[in-house]
Amino acid sequence: MIASGKPNTMQDALLAFLREEGLETPLLEYRITQAWPEVMGEVINRYTKQVYVRSGKLHVQISSSSLRQNLMMEHKRITQKLNDHVGSFVISDVCFF
């Protein structure tokens, strides 16, 4: 932002518009769900059945119980990686089922 309070780039203007219209959070949540395959990799994504955000938490259905257990132990690291990937604090945790 510049001193006048007006956005100084097209990106700033777009983000300000999204924020004013209440669309920033849904967009970031969508970006988190779309980032799952890239951040977690092809092997884990093969066992992923559902990915969605509810109440600030990412919910992920994993078809392999052993993989699900391993991912549960890494939930804090995974949360951080996903938030870092989208460049914003979007989710507070990842829940596996």
CORVENHU-V541724 format. One record per pair of residues at least 24 apart in sequence whose C-alpha atoms are under 8 Angstrom apart, sorted by sequence separation. I is the first residue (numbers start at 0). GAP is how many residues later the second one is. D is the distance in Angstrom with one decimal. If there is no record, write none. Layout:
# CORVENHU-V541724
I;GAP;D  I;GAP;D
This chain:
# CORVENHU-V541724
28;24;6.3  71;24;6.6  32;25;7.8  70;25;7.7  67;28;6.4  67;29;7.3  57;33;6.4  55;34;6.8  56;34;5.1  59;34;7.3  61;34;6.7  55;35;4.9  56;35;5.7  57;35;6.4  58;35;5.9  59;35;6.2  60;35;5.8  61;35;6.2  55;36;5.9  56;36;5.0  57;36;4.7  58;36;4.8  59;36;4.9  60;36;4.8  55;37;7.5  56;37;5.7  57;37;6.1  58;37;5.9  59;37;6.3  52;38;7.9  56;38;7.0  58;38;7.5  38;42;7.3  38;43;6.8  35;46;7.3  38;46;7.6  34;47;7.1  31;50;6.4  34;50;7.4  31;51;7.4  34;51;7.8  31;54;6.6  30;55;6.7  27;58;7.3  31;58;7.6  27;60;7.9  28;61;6.5  27;62;6.5  28;62;7.9  24;65;7.5
